[in-house]
Every structure is written in structure tokens, then in C-alpha cells.
Amino acid sequence: MKINKLIIGFFVFLLLYSCNDFLTVQDEAGINPSIWDNEESSKLYLNNLYNSCLTPFYGEDVVSSLSSISDETADMTSTMLLGGLDASSVGLYSAGTYKTIRYINIGLEAMKSSTLPNDAKNRILGQLYFLRAWQHWKMVVLYGGVPYMKDYTTFTSDSTLINAKRNTTSQCIEYLIEDLDSAIIKLPKAWDKTEYARFTRAAAASMKGRILLFYASPQFNPDNNVTRWQDAYNANLYAKNLCVQDGYGLYPIVTSVTTTWPYGYDFNKIFTTKKSDGNNEILIVTPYAQDLKTMGYENSVCPGELTTASGPPTLCPSWDLVIAFPMKNGSPSFKTSSTPTEQVKNLNQFIGNGGDKTKFYLDRDPRFYATIAFNGGYYTLEGSSTRRQWMYSCPKKGGTTYYAENVTSERTSPTGFLCRKMVNPATLRVNYTRSYADWIEMRYAEVLLNLAECAFETGNTEVGYDCLKQIRERAGILPGTDGYYGLKSTTEMTPIELVINERRVELAFEGKRFYDLRRRNMYSNNLGSYINKLNGWKKSGSGFTFTLSQVKDTAIFLYPGKRDTISLANLYKYFTLTQKSTGPLVKSINYICVTDSIALKATNTGNYNFFGIPQNIITRSPAVKQTLGWQNGEFNPFQ
């Protein structure tokens, strides 16, 4: 079996330095300078940097799981949701983060005297520039401006690091773009498939587009400077064109129609097909490899009856996410209330299928079925072609409750739904704790979504619609008589609402929703008249109970052999869907979001749009000023 060199090189390098861990070397003079005269040994150095910088499976944990601090799941245990966040809660601004940046800069300095041929030197430099930009951006998106370390510092330069002042946010953006422009010029358009996880020029261009989109968004751009939107549009259009030129595109997901999968499209093919196996949609990826680098995603999200996890499955989708998916004809399946303050979002939001909430699963966008596992639906795990997922309860004699599959209530989904995205149905349960699917940090679909949003903001409306049409066509949504795949089926939803909801659906559970909510100020501001803010709402996805209806003969549901004969089309006739309305899981969300610099100066209670610098950093480095909105804050993140 071929193992990609980025993984195997990392493990070889650890063996070589087992007696003197590279990332704790105090004197970089101990690093043999001759490694920079050989591309393969230079790559070994880079492999450690990739390992430090690449996003782990399921994304960076900023405070807790990214879905628990968004509206994708019903998790209400996050400190961030419950008002307990302080200036030290978000710790990515750390000595460890800057240590990695220091080693990136060591590489950039060393390459100045390298004897490598120019093409090889450029490949190394391009990766280093990309890594430096990405490592800084991960902090900028959380805190605003940070000290941007562009220069090489020796191990004796502690005073330089300690006394480094925060660059303004605008300066950081300038430096980020400089580094990524250098990466675009120097990186190749492709690597050998055994090194598929290394950055390409299209990946660098796409990251530049993402950064400029964020910088143009309301979180960073409260005055709506249109120049920023135009810069973001130009960057994302360039990225999209470069991706196409270099062979990237939307990976086809058409599949056979069967009794258990009658939809004709399987969205999860994107996540179960590695880039090395021909997945041309993947731009930035964290590689995993059998017996070398594995993770336990399936053990975390799969049904409790199949896993060794002690609690309920994680990433259980909220009702809000369930209804965000459009219908198969592309029309919206939901409509929020026009008066959201201090109300509970309820089942009446569902307007698809005539508003019959029991039919929520019928005639939906094919992506829905690859993302959401629902009661009675086929969830073909462990290679089974017929397995169905049952999550319902009914009273038994003596007043006890029977749960499907005899799983205790503590191990069932708290929402009534399970996440099936990125789950490989062929994986055996004995391997759930050592899966080796890759984590996709960026794919071509995001590039199209980034471009669409910028296009709508700059008046390039048809470009925006064209991007969304491509995504919906690939998803399997019907084109309609106008060829717009349902995008114009409601005049109430603005183009921005359309694209943000499309991001929510297409990128669900990919670690993007939390950042989208922040950058569009959606915690505290309505996105439009169709999609309302989250603050003041109670988490409607906090829990739903599927209960056997008395209308039909429900006795058959006590016998697996009989209940599995019920067709999906008729399933809704047997169940009622009831929203939980009491208990701690329905606490209102109340994010503290201060969205302009004037208001920011008037508060010191915290600001979730720009997190506080950890107190240990402030104590150690007096030149680093705390962010406005936090106690003793002086630094303006909008500058």
C-alpha cells in the first residue's frame, strides 16, 4: 500500500530526532544547515510544521466543539453559550503557536543560503510562506490584529518576542496577503499523489480568497467598505479560475438508485474518497493513514448501540439544521418567525410538504440524507445494505419506557437525529476508534460559495447565482423550469440569505458555521427578514421525541423484522414528533457581540466577535495590549 510521504516523512523524522525532539531544540545552530541543500531533507523539516499547523479531524477546538458553539447541534454545555467565557478561554494566542511561527521563519532564513535549484527552492519557500500566513490567520480571525512575526529571531531573542506589539488588523491582512501571494507564485499546481497533502498554488489562492472574504464581512468591516468586497471578489474569482485551470472541480457524487438509497446522489463520496484516489475537489487536507495516524470520528457520532462511547453520540443535528436543507426542487423548507426575541423556535418553522412536520424527511435535497440520520431511515453501517436506524420510544407496562435497539436513554440522540456526514458505511465497528479518513479543510465548493457571496455583495448577481447553481446541480436538486435550481423560488430570501444558508447546508459539520455566524454578526443581528439572529432564541434543536402514533397499529414496531418492512414513504403515518420544551437544554442563547468600535469602547464585559488575549500573555508581554471590549482593553480590532 502506498503511504503519502507527508505522513511517513513525519514519523521517520520523529525517529531521527527521538533523542532530541526538534520542536524543543533550544539552539537552532544544532540543525545541520546542509538539510536546506536537499529538497527531501527540507521536506522532513516541513513535515513537522505541517503537523503543527494542519487542522485536526473535525477542526480546531476554539473553546469546545465548533458545532456546540453554533446552531448545528443541540449541545448547550459549552461555556461560550452559557456566559462563562473570559479573556483566557480562547488560548490559541500562545507561546506554542509562536514557536511554530519561529521555526517557519528559521526555514525562510535558511533558504536564503540554500544551494537548491530555483524550482526546488521555490517549492520549499512556497510551503513556508503558506504556513506562516495560515498560522497567523488562525489567530487574527479570533482576536483581530496580533504580532505578525515576519523576521527570523534566534533562541536568544526572547526579549524581541516578549516585547512584540500587536500589529493592527489591517497590517496583519496586508502581511497575510503578501505571504500568500508569494506562495501562489512559488508553489506548483500539483504534487505527486503520494504527496497529495502538500499545498498547491490553487490552495494558496483559495486561502487568500477566504481571508479577504472574512475581512470584508461585517465582523471586520462594520462600515461596509465596498473596496474590501471588491478585493475579495477579485481574489475569489482568481482562485476559482486558477482551480479550474489546475484541474480542481466539484467531485461527482452520482450513484446507483437502490431501495435503501433511492436518491441517486451520495454526498459522502466526497469525504470517503481521498485526494490521492482522484478526488479533485480537495484543496487543503490533513492526511490520515491506516495504522500510522488514525482518529475515532465514527465512534463519536455513530449510533450508541454500535459504539464503545459511554455517553450519547456527538454532533447530533439540531432541528434548525434539519430544516435548513431545501426541498428536492430547491425551494426553502423553512420560514422563521418575524418576532424572534425570547421565543422558542418551534416545529411550525417547517413549511415544506405543506407544513406537515411528520413529513420532514420526504422529498428533500439529496444532501440531507447524506448528512442527517433520522428515525426509520436507512443508515447502512458496517457494510449492511439494509440496516435502518430506529430512535423512538413507547410506554411499556409498569410505566417504563422502551427505546429502540434497547439503548438506554442516556445513549440515545438528544435531538432525535444523528450525524451521518463523513461516516464511511463500510467501516466495521471494531475500527470505529481507528478510522483514517482525511480531514478536508478546504474544497472547491467553498471557493464557489466564497465567490458567490462576494459576487452578491458587489452587484455581480449572475456570477453569484452561477456558483450556487453549480453546487445545487452537483447535489442533485432539480433545475426547475427556469434553470435556477429553486434559488428564485422565494422572493423573501435575499441573495445573501441564500448563500449563507447554502453554506450552512453544503459545509455542515465541516467546522465553518461558527465562523460564518461570527463574521456575519448573526448572533446579534438578523441576516434578513427570512433568517433571524440567534440571540434571544432558545435552541430549538435541543431535543425531539419520536413517539409511536395511536393512529396505526404500532405493535409491529416492537418487532424489528416487522418494522423494517414499513416503507419510507409511509413512515410518517406511524410517528409523532414532539419538541422538548423544558430543562437546561433549552436555555436561550445570549452571545455578547459588539459590532462596531464606538460600542466596543463603551464596554468591558467581553466581546465574542474578538476574543480576549489570555491573561498569561498580557502578564508576560506588557507590550501586548488587551482588546477593547475586555477589561483594561486598549487595542481596537477594527483598525
C-alpha positions as CSV (number, residue, x, y, z in Angstrom):
1,M,0.0,0.0,0.0
2,K,1.3,3.5,-0.8
3,I,1.5,5.8,2.1
4,N,1.7,9.5,1.4
5,K,5.1,11.0,2.1
6,L,3.8,13.7,4.3
7,I,2.7,11.2,6.8
8,I,5.5,8.7,6.6
9,G,8.1,11.5,6.5
10,F,6.7,12.9,9.7
11,F,7.1,9.6,11.5
12,V,10.6,9.0,10.1
13,F,11.6,12.4,11.3
14,L,10.4,11.7,14.8
15,L,12.6,8.6,14.9
16,L,15.6,10.5,13.7
17,Y,15.1,13.1,16.4
18,S,13.9,10.7,19.1
19,C,16.7,11.8,21.5
20,N,16.3,15.5,20.8
21,D,12.8,16.5,19.8
22,F,13.1,19.0,17.0
23,L,10.4,21.3,18.3
24,T,12.2,21.7,21.6
25,V,15.6,22.4,20.2
26,Q,16.8,25.5,22.1
27,D,19.6,26.3,19.7
28,E,18.8,26.2,16.1
29,A,22.5,26.1,15.3
30,G,22.2,22.5,16.2
31,I,20.1,22.0,13.0
32,N,22.5,20.8,10.2
33,P,22.4,23.6,7.6
34,S,23.0,21.1,4.9
35,I,19.4,19.9,5.1
36,W,18.4,23.0,3.1
37,D,20.6,22.0,0.2
38,N,18.5,18.8,-0.4
39,E,14.8,19.0,-1.2
40,E,13.9,15.7,0.5
41,S,15.6,16.7,3.8
42,S,13.9,20.1,3.6
43,K,10.6,18.4,3.3
44,L,11.3,16.4,6.5
45,Y,11.6,19.8,8.3
46,L,8.4,21.0,6.7
47,N,6.6,17.8,7.7
48,N,6.9,18.8,11.3
49,L,5.5,22.2,10.5
50,Y,2.6,20.7,8.7
51,N,1.9,18.5,11.7
52,S,1.8,21.6,13.9
53,C,-0.3,23.7,11.6
54,L,-2.7,21.4,9.8
55,T,-6.3,21.3,11.2
56,P,-7.0,18.1,13.1
57,F,-10.0,16.0,12.2
58,Y,-13.2,17.9,12.8
59,G,-11.4,21.3,13.0
60,E,-9.8,23.5,15.6
61,D,-11.4,23.4,19.0
62,V,-11.5,27.1,19.8
63,V,-13.4,26.7,23.1
64,S,-15.2,23.4,22.7
65,S,-16.5,21.6,19.6
66,L,-17.2,24.1,16.9
67,S,-20.7,22.7,16.4
68,S,-21.5,23.1,20.0
69,I,-20.9,26.8,19.8
70,S,-23.0,27.2,16.7
71,D,-26.6,26.2,15.8
72,E,-25.6,22.9,14.1
73,T,-26.2,20.8,17.2
74,A,-28.2,20.9,20.4
75,D,-25.2,20.9,22.8
76,M,-25.8,23.5,25.5
77,T,-22.9,22.6,27.7
78,S,-20.4,25.0,26.0
79,T,-19.0,27.6,28.3
80,M,-19.3,30.0,25.4
81,L,-23.0,29.5,25.2
82,L,-23.7,29.8,28.9
83,G,-22.0,33.1,29.6
84,G,-18.9,31.8,31.3
85,L,-16.3,33.0,28.7
86,D,-13.5,35.1,30.0
87,A,-10.3,36.6,28.4
88,S,-8.3,33.4,28.9
89,S,-10.9,31.0,27.5
90,V,-9.6,31.1,23.9
91,G,-5.9,30.1,24.1
92,L,-4.7,29.9,20.5
93,Y,-2.6,33.0,21.1
94,S,0.1,31.1,22.9
95,A,3.9,30.5,23.1
96,G,3.3,27.2,21.3
97,T,1.7,29.0,18.3
98,Y,4.5,31.4,18.1
99,K,7.1,28.7,18.5
100,T,5.8,27.1,15.3
101,I,6.0,30.5,13.5
102,R,9.6,30.9,14.7
103,Y,10.5,27.6,13.1
104,I,8.8,28.6,9.9
105,N,10.9,31.8,9.9
106,I,14.0,29.8,10.6
107,G,13.3,27.9,7.4
108,L,12.7,31.0,5.4
109,E,16.0,32.5,6.7
110,A,17.9,29.3,5.9
111,M,16.6,29.1,2.4
112,K,18.4,32.4,1.6
113,S,21.7,30.5,1.5
114,S,20.4,27.2,0.1
115,T,22.1,25.8,-2.9
116,L,18.9,24.1,-4.2
117,P,17.9,24.7,-7.8
118,N,15.4,27.5,-8.1
119,D,12.4,25.3,-8.9
120,A,13.1,23.1,-5.8
121,K,13.8,26.2,-3.7
122,N,10.5,27.7,-4.7
123,R,8.6,24.6,-3.8
124,I,10.1,24.8,-0.3
125,L,9.6,28.6,0.1
126,G,6.0,28.4,-1.2
127,Q,5.1,26.0,1.6
128,L,6.8,28.1,4.2
129,Y,5.0,31.3,3.2
130,F,1.7,29.5,3.2
131,L,2.3,28.0,6.6
132,R,3.3,31.4,8.1
133,A,0.2,33.0,6.7
134,W,-2.1,30.3,7.9
135,Q,-0.6,30.2,11.4
136,H,-1.1,33.9,11.8
137,W,-4.6,33.9,10.3
138,K,-5.8,31.3,12.8
139,M,-5.1,34.0,15.5
140,V,-6.3,37.0,13.5
141,V,-9.7,35.5,12.9
142,L,-10.2,35.0,16.6
143,Y,-8.5,38.1,18.1
144,G,-8.0,40.7,15.4
145,G,-4.5,42.0,15.0
146,V,-1.6,40.1,16.6
147,P,2.2,40.5,16.4
148,Y,2.9,39.3,12.9
149,M,6.4,37.8,13.0
150,K,7.9,38.3,9.6
151,D,11.6,38.2,10.7
152,Y,13.9,35.5,11.9
153,T,14.7,35.5,15.6
154,T,17.3,33.4,17.4
155,F,16.7,31.4,20.5
156,T,18.4,34.2,22.4
157,S,15.9,36.8,21.2
158,D,13.3,36.3,23.9
159,S,13.1,40.0,24.6
160,T,12.1,40.6,20.9
161,L,9.3,38.1,21.2
162,I,8.1,39.2,24.6
163,N,8.1,42.9,23.6
164,A,6.5,42.5,20.2
165,K,3.5,44.7,19.9
166,R,0.2,43.7,18.2
167,N,0.1,44.8,14.6
168,T,-3.2,46.4,13.6
169,T,-5.7,44.1,11.9
170,S,-5.3,45.9,8.6
171,Q,-1.5,45.4,8.8
172,C,-1.9,41.7,9.5
173,I,-4.2,41.4,6.5
174,E,-1.6,43.1,4.4
175,Y,1.1,40.7,5.5
176,L,-1.1,37.7,5.1
177,I,-1.8,38.6,1.5
178,E,1.9,39.3,0.9
179,D,2.8,35.8,2.2
180,L,0.1,34.1,0.2
181,D,0.9,36.0,-3.0
182,S,4.5,34.7,-2.6
183,A,3.1,31.2,-2.0
184,I,0.9,31.4,-5.2
185,I,3.9,32.4,-7.3
186,K,6.2,29.7,-5.9
187,L,4.0,26.6,-5.3
188,P,3.4,24.1,-8.0
189,K,0.0,23.4,-9.4
190,A,0.2,19.7,-8.3
191,W,2.3,17.2,-6.4
192,D,2.8,13.6,-6.9
193,K,-0.2,11.7,-5.5
194,T,2.0,10.2,-2.8
195,E,2.4,13.8,-1.5
196,Y,-1.1,14.9,-2.1
197,A,-1.4,16.8,1.2
198,R,1.2,19.4,0.3
199,F,-0.1,22.9,-0.6
200,T,-0.5,23.9,-4.2
201,R,-0.8,27.4,-5.8
202,A,-4.6,27.0,-6.1
203,A,-4.8,26.2,-2.4
204,A,-2.9,29.4,-1.6
205,A,-5.1,31.4,-3.9
206,S,-8.2,29.9,-2.3
207,M,-7.0,30.7,1.2
208,K,-6.3,34.3,0.1
209,G,-9.9,34.5,-1.1
210,R,-11.2,33.1,2.2
211,I,-9.2,35.7,4.2
212,L,-10.4,38.6,2.1
213,L,-14.0,37.4,2.3
214,F,-13.7,37.4,6.1
215,Y,-12.0,40.9,6.1
216,A,-14.9,42.3,4.0
217,S,-17.6,40.7,6.2
218,P,-19.4,42.8,8.9
219,Q,-17.3,41.3,11.8
220,F,-14.2,43.1,10.5
221,N,-16.0,45.7,8.2
222,P,-18.8,47.3,10.2
223,D,-18.8,50.4,7.9
224,N,-19.3,48.1,4.9
225,N,-16.2,49.4,3.0
226,V,-17.1,48.3,-0.6
227,T,-13.5,48.3,-1.6
228,R,-12.9,45.3,0.6
229,W,-15.8,43.5,-1.0
230,Q,-14.3,44.2,-4.4
231,D,-10.9,43.0,-3.4
232,A,-12.5,39.8,-2.0
233,Y,-14.5,39.3,-5.2
234,N,-11.4,39.7,-7.4
235,A,-9.4,37.3,-5.2
236,N,-12.0,34.6,-5.2
237,L,-12.7,34.9,-8.9
238,Y,-8.9,34.5,-9.5
239,A,-8.9,31.5,-7.1
240,K,-11.9,29.9,-8.9
241,N,-10.3,30.3,-12.3
242,L,-6.9,29.0,-11.1
243,C,-8.6,26.0,-9.5
244,V,-10.3,25.2,-12.8
245,Q,-7.1,25.7,-14.8
246,D,-5.2,23.3,-12.4
247,G,-7.8,20.6,-12.6
248,Y,-9.9,21.2,-9.5
249,G,-13.7,20.9,-9.6
250,L,-16.8,19.6,-7.9
251,Y,-16.3,15.9,-7.4
252,P,-19.2,13.9,-9.0
253,I,-21.5,12.2,-6.5
254,V,-24.0,10.4,-8.8
255,T,-24.6,6.9,-7.5
256,S,-26.9,4.0,-8.2
257,V,-30.5,4.2,-7.2
258,T,-31.4,1.3,-4.8
259,T,-34.2,0.5,-2.4
260,T,-32.1,1.7,0.6
261,W,-30.6,4.7,-1.3
262,P,-33.3,6.0,-3.7
263,Y,-31.8,9.4,-4.1
264,G,-29.3,8.9,-6.9
265,Y,-26.6,11.1,-5.3
266,D,-24.3,10.3,-2.4
267,F,-22.8,13.5,-1.0
268,N,-20.5,11.4,1.3
269,K,-18.5,10.2,-1.6
270,I,-16.6,13.5,-1.3
271,F,-15.4,12.6,2.2
272,T,-14.7,8.9,1.7
273,T,-12.6,9.4,-1.4
274,K,-9.1,10.6,-0.8
275,K,-7.4,13.2,-3.0
276,S,-4.8,10.5,-3.8
277,D,-7.6,8.4,-5.2
278,G,-8.8,11.1,-7.6
279,N,-10.9,13.5,-5.5
280,N,-10.2,16.7,-7.4
281,E,-12.3,18.8,-5.1
282,I,-9.9,18.8,-2.2
283,L,-7.6,21.8,-1.9
284,I,-6.3,21.6,1.7
285,V,-6.3,18.4,3.6
286,T,-5.0,16.8,6.8
287,P,-4.0,13.3,5.9
288,Y,-4.6,10.2,8.0
289,A,-3.2,6.7,7.3
290,Q,-4.1,3.2,8.4
291,D,-2.0,2.1,11.5
292,L,0.0,5.3,11.4
293,K,-2.4,8.2,12.0
294,T,-6.0,7.5,12.9
295,M,-8.9,9.0,14.8
296,G,-12.2,8.0,16.3
297,Y,-14.8,10.0,14.5
298,E,-17.2,7.1,13.8
299,N,-17.1,6.0,17.4
300,S,-18.1,9.5,18.4
301,V,-21.0,10.1,16.0
302,C,-22.4,6.7,15.2
303,P,-25.5,5.2,17.0
304,G,-24.9,4.3,20.6
305,E,-25.8,0.7,20.0
306,L,-22.7,0.2,17.8
307,T,-20.0,2.2,19.6
308,T,-18.0,1.9,22.8
309,A,-18.6,5.6,23.7
310,S,-20.1,6.0,27.2
311,G,-22.4,8.9,26.5
312,P,-24.8,9.9,23.7
313,P,-23.5,10.3,20.2
314,T,-21.9,13.7,19.4
315,L,-22.8,16.1,16.7
316,C,-26.5,15.3,16.9
317,P,-28.1,17.7,14.4
318,S,-30.4,20.4,15.6
319,W,-33.9,20.9,14.2
320,D,-32.7,24.2,12.8
321,L,-30.1,22.3,10.7
322,V,-32.6,19.7,9.7
323,I,-34.9,22.2,8.2
324,A,-32.1,24.4,6.7
325,F,-31.8,21.9,3.8
326,P,-34.1,22.8,0.9
327,M,-36.6,20.6,-0.7
328,K,-35.6,18.5,-3.7
329,N,-36.9,21.2,-6.1
330,G,-34.7,23.7,-4.3
331,S,-37.4,25.7,-2.6
332,P,-36.9,26.6,1.1
333,S,-38.3,24.2,3.6
334,F,-38.5,26.7,6.5
335,K,-39.5,30.2,7.4
336,T,-38.5,31.8,10.7
337,S,-40.8,33.9,12.8
338,S,-40.7,37.7,12.2
339,T,-40.5,38.3,16.0
340,P,-37.8,36.1,17.3
341,T,-36.9,37.8,20.6
342,E,-37.1,35.4,23.6
343,Q,-39.2,32.9,21.7
344,V,-38.6,29.3,21.1
345,K,-38.0,28.4,17.5
346,N,-40.6,25.7,17.0
347,L,-41.8,23.0,14.6
348,N,-44.0,25.4,12.8
349,Q,-40.9,26.7,11.0
350,F,-41.1,23.8,8.6
351,I,-43.1,24.8,5.6
352,G,-42.1,22.0,3.2
353,N,-44.6,19.3,2.3
354,G,-47.5,21.5,3.2
355,G,-46.1,22.3,6.6
356,D,-46.6,18.7,7.8
357,K,-43.7,18.2,10.2
358,T,-44.1,14.5,10.3
359,K,-43.1,14.5,6.6
360,F,-39.9,16.5,7.2
361,Y,-37.8,13.7,5.6
362,L,-39.7,13.4,2.3
363,D,-38.6,15.0,-1.0
364,R,-35.6,16.8,0.4
365,D,-32.3,17.9,-1.1
366,P,-30.2,14.7,-1.5
367,R,-27.5,16.2,0.7
368,F,-30.0,16.0,3.6
369,Y,-29.9,12.2,3.5
370,A,-26.1,12.0,3.5
371,T,-25.9,14.4,6.4
372,I,-28.8,13.5,8.7
373,A,-29.8,10.1,10.0
374,F,-33.4,10.1,11.1
375,N,-35.8,7.7,12.8
376,G,-36.8,4.9,10.5
377,G,-34.4,5.9,7.7
378,Y,-31.8,3.6,6.2
379,Y,-28.4,4.0,7.9
380,T,-26.4,1.3,6.3
381,L,-23.4,0.8,8.6
382,E,-20.8,-1.9,8.8
383,G,-21.4,-2.8,5.2
384,S,-25.0,-3.7,5.7
385,S,-27.2,-2.8,2.8
386,T,-30.5,-3.0,4.7
387,R,-29.9,-1.6,8.2
388,R,-32.4,1.0,9.4
389,Q,-32.0,3.5,12.2
390,W,-34.7,3.5,14.9
391,M,-34.9,6.2,17.5
392,Y,-38.3,6.1,19.2
393,S,-40.0,5.3,22.5
394,C,-43.2,3.9,23.7
395,P,-44.6,3.2,27.2
396,K,-44.4,-0.3,28.5
397,K,-46.4,-2.0,31.2
398,G,-45.4,-0.6,34.6
399,G,-44.8,2.9,33.2
400,T,-41.3,2.3,32.0
401,T,-40.1,3.4,28.5
402,Y,-38.9,1.2,25.7
403,Y,-36.2,2.6,23.5
404,A,-35.5,1.2,20.0
405,E,-32.5,-1.1,20.0
406,N,-32.7,-1.4,23.8
407,V,-30.3,1.5,24.1
408,T,-30.6,3.4,27.4
409,S,-32.0,7.0,27.2
410,E,-28.5,8.3,28.2
411,R,-27.0,6.9,25.0
412,T,-29.7,8.0,22.5
413,S,-29.6,11.1,20.4
414,P,-30.7,14.1,22.5
415,T,-32.2,15.7,19.4
416,G,-33.8,12.7,17.7
417,F,-31.3,12.9,14.8
418,L,-27.8,11.6,14.2
419,C,-24.9,12.9,12.1
420,R,-24.0,10.7,9.2
421,K,-21.8,13.1,7.3
422,M,-18.2,11.9,6.8
423,V,-19.2,8.4,8.1
424,N,-17.9,5.6,5.9
425,P,-20.7,3.0,5.8
426,A,-18.2,0.2,5.1
427,T,-16.1,0.7,8.3
428,L,-16.6,-2.1,10.8
429,R,-17.4,-1.1,14.3
430,V,-14.1,-2.7,15.6
431,N,-12.4,0.0,13.6
432,Y,-14.5,2.9,14.7
433,T,-11.8,4.2,17.0
434,R,-9.0,4.0,14.4
435,S,-10.5,5.5,11.3
436,Y,-8.2,7.1,8.7
437,A,-10.4,9.3,6.6
438,D,-8.8,12.6,5.8
439,W,-10.0,15.9,7.2
440,I,-10.8,18.3,4.4
441,E,-10.1,21.8,5.5
442,M,-10.9,23.4,2.1
443,R,-12.6,22.2,-1.0
444,Y,-13.6,23.7,-4.3
445,A,-17.2,24.0,-3.2
446,E,-16.1,26.5,-0.6
447,V,-14.3,28.5,-3.3
448,L,-17.6,28.8,-5.2
449,L,-19.5,29.8,-2.1
450,N,-16.9,32.4,-1.2
451,L,-17.1,33.8,-4.8
452,A,-20.9,33.8,-4.7
453,E,-21.1,35.8,-1.5
454,C,-18.7,38.4,-2.8
455,A,-20.5,38.5,-6.1
456,F,-23.8,39.3,-4.5
457,E,-22.2,42.0,-2.3
458,T,-20.6,43.7,-5.4
459,G,-23.6,43.5,-7.7
460,N,-22.3,40.6,-9.8
461,T,-25.5,38.8,-9.2
462,E,-25.4,36.3,-12.1
463,V,-21.9,35.2,-11.1
464,G,-23.3,34.5,-7.7
465,Y,-26.2,32.6,-9.0
466,D,-24.0,30.6,-11.4
467,C,-21.8,29.5,-8.5
468,L,-24.8,28.3,-6.4
469,K,-26.4,26.6,-9.4
470,Q,-23.2,24.6,-9.9
471,I,-23.3,23.4,-6.3
472,R,-27.0,22.6,-6.4
473,E,-26.7,20.8,-9.7
474,R,-24.0,18.6,-8.3
475,A,-26.1,18.0,-5.2
476,G,-28.9,16.5,-7.3
477,I,-31.5,19.3,-6.8
478,L,-34.0,19.6,-9.7
479,P,-33.2,22.5,-12.1
480,G,-36.8,23.8,-12.4
481,T,-38.3,25.4,-15.4
482,D,-36.1,28.5,-15.0
483,G,-32.8,26.5,-14.6
484,Y,-32.1,28.2,-11.2
485,Y,-32.4,25.1,-9.1
486,G,-35.0,26.7,-6.8
487,L,-32.8,29.7,-6.0
488,K,-35.5,32.1,-7.1
489,S,-38.5,30.1,-5.6
490,T,-39.0,32.7,-2.9
491,T,-38.6,36.5,-3.3
492,E,-38.5,36.9,0.5
493,M,-35.0,35.5,0.9
494,T,-32.2,37.9,-0.2
495,P,-29.2,36.6,-2.2
496,I,-27.1,36.9,1.0
497,E,-29.5,34.8,2.9
498,L,-29.5,32.3,0.1
499,V,-25.7,31.9,0.0
500,I,-25.3,31.8,3.8
501,N,-28.0,29.1,4.1
502,E,-26.3,27.2,1.2
503,R,-23.0,27.4,3.1
504,R,-24.8,26.0,6.2
505,V,-26.1,23.0,4.2
506,E,-23.1,22.3,2.0
507,L,-20.5,22.8,4.7
508,A,-22.4,21.3,7.6
509,F,-20.1,19.8,10.3
510,E,-17.0,20.9,8.4
511,G,-16.1,23.5,11.1
512,K,-17.3,26.5,9.1
513,R,-20.7,27.5,10.7
514,F,-19.2,29.0,13.8
515,Y,-17.0,31.4,11.8
516,D,-19.8,32.3,9.4
517,L,-22.1,33.2,12.4
518,R,-19.4,35.4,13.8
519,R,-18.3,37.2,10.6
520,R,-21.9,38.0,9.6
521,N,-22.8,39.1,13.1
522,M,-25.6,36.6,13.1
523,Y,-25.6,36.0,16.8
524,S,-26.8,39.6,17.5
525,N,-28.2,40.8,14.1
526,N,-30.8,39.4,11.7
527,L,-29.3,38.3,8.4
528,G,-32.5,39.5,6.7
529,S,-36.2,39.2,7.1
530,Y,-36.2,35.5,6.4
531,I,-33.3,34.4,8.6
532,N,-33.2,35.9,12.1
533,K,-30.5,36.3,14.7
534,L,-29.7,33.6,17.2
535,N,-29.6,35.8,20.3
536,G,-32.9,35.5,22.2
537,W,-33.8,32.2,20.6
538,K,-33.8,29.1,22.6
539,K,-32.1,26.2,21.0
540,S,-35.0,24.6,19.2
541,G,-32.8,21.6,18.3
542,S,-32.4,20.8,22.0
543,G,-34.4,17.7,21.6
544,F,-37.3,15.9,19.9
545,T,-39.0,12.7,20.8
546,F,-40.3,10.3,18.2
547,T,-43.3,8.6,19.7
548,L,-45.5,5.9,18.2
549,S,-48.7,7.2,16.9
550,Q,-52.0,5.7,18.0
551,V,-53.5,6.1,14.5
552,K,-51.8,3.0,13.1
553,D,-51.1,-0.5,14.5
554,T,-47.9,0.3,16.5
555,A,-47.4,-3.2,17.8
556,I,-45.3,-4.1,14.8
557,F,-42.6,-1.7,16.0
558,L,-41.8,-3.9,18.9
559,Y,-40.5,-6.5,16.4
560,P,-37.5,-5.5,14.2
561,G,-38.4,-7.9,11.5
562,K,-41.8,-6.3,11.0
563,R,-41.0,-2.7,11.5
564,D,-38.3,-2.9,8.8
565,T,-41.0,-3.8,6.2
566,I,-42.6,-0.3,6.6
567,S,-41.8,1.8,3.5
568,L,-40.1,5.1,3.9
569,A,-43.0,6.8,2.1
570,N,-45.4,5.7,4.8
571,L,-43.2,6.0,7.8
572,Y,-44.6,9.4,8.8
573,K,-48.0,7.8,9.4
574,Y,-46.7,5.9,12.4
575,F,-44.9,8.6,14.4
576,T,-45.5,11.9,16.1
577,L,-42.6,14.4,16.5
578,T,-42.7,16.3,19.8
579,Q,-40.4,19.1,20.8
580,K,-38.9,19.1,24.3
581,S,-39.8,22.3,26.0
582,T,-38.3,22.2,29.4
583,G,-35.0,21.7,31.1
584,P,-31.5,23.1,30.8
585,L,-31.2,22.1,27.1
586,V,-33.5,24.9,26.1
587,K,-31.7,27.9,27.6
588,S,-31.7,31.0,25.4
589,I,-28.5,31.8,23.5
590,N,-27.1,35.2,24.6
591,Y,-23.8,35.9,22.9
592,I,-22.1,39.2,23.7
593,C,-21.4,40.6,20.3
594,V,-20.2,44.2,19.9
595,T,-20.2,45.0,16.3
596,D,-18.7,48.5,16.0
597,S,-15.7,50.3,17.5
598,I,-17.8,53.0,19.3
599,A,-19.9,50.5,21.2
600,L,-16.8,48.4,21.8
601,K,-15.1,51.3,23.7
602,A,-18.1,51.6,26.0
603,T,-18.0,48.0,27.4
604,N,-15.5,45.8,29.2
605,T,-17.7,42.8,29.7
606,G,-16.3,40.8,26.8
607,N,-16.8,40.6,23.1
608,Y,-17.3,37.2,21.3
609,N,-16.5,38.7,17.9
610,F,-13.0,39.4,19.0
611,F,-11.8,37.2,21.9
612,G,-9.7,38.4,24.7
613,I,-5.9,37.9,24.8
614,P,-5.1,35.3,27.5
615,Q,-4.0,36.9,30.8
616,N,-0.8,34.9,30.9
617,I,0.2,36.6,27.6
618,I,-0.6,40.1,28.9
619,T,1.4,39.4,32.1
620,R,4.4,38.1,30.2
621,S,4.3,40.6,27.4
622,P,3.4,44.1,28.6
623,A,3.7,45.4,25.0
624,V,0.6,43.3,24.0
625,K,-2.5,45.4,24.8
626,Q,-5.8,43.8,25.6
627,T,-8.6,44.1,23.1
628,L,-11.3,46.7,23.5
629,G,-14.5,45.2,25.0
630,W,-12.5,43.3,27.6
631,Q,-11.3,44.6,31.0
632,N,-8.5,47.1,30.6
633,G,-8.8,46.8,26.8
634,E,-6.9,49.3,24.6
635,F,-6.4,47.6,21.2
636,N,-9.0,48.4,18.5
637,P,-9.5,45.3,16.4
638,F,-11.4,47.3,13.7
639,Q,-8.3,49.3,12.7
